[in-house]
């Protein structure tokens, strides 16, 4: 009888850890929260790793997404599955003080967002050259590896 609180605590801790993605340098954490607009889907936010305050909202949608930090913790790539047949990769530049909500700017969007039967996958980083490596998957065609420069001017979400 006394073991169930410990099991519940272990389960909740594991669930929280899966929803939080710490940056490699330990300064920031990307995390998901329930979409308060209608309770469907999730929001993706980023905050200082030392903070428990609500962070900066990056993206909210009704479907799934994955996030991956660059090795130098300057960029966060988000693969947004807008439809079962479509995904787009968004790259946010993340910077700021460890004591405040970080600044986040959208700096890259994979080409032709919303193209049916086209999925983009993050395959790596070339951070010394400010670039991201992606694979383009189109139905019925072999995956195509591609390299893209990450911009310096903020963009609008597609």
Secondary structure, 3 states (H helix, E strand, C coil): CCCHHHHHHHHHHHHHHHCEEECCCCCEEEEEEECCCCCCCEEEEEEECCCCCCCEEEEEECCCEEEEECCCCCEEEEEEEEECCEEEEEEEEEECCCCCCCEEEEEEECCCCCCCCEEEEEEEEEHHHCEEEEEEEECCCCCEEEEEECCCCCCCCC
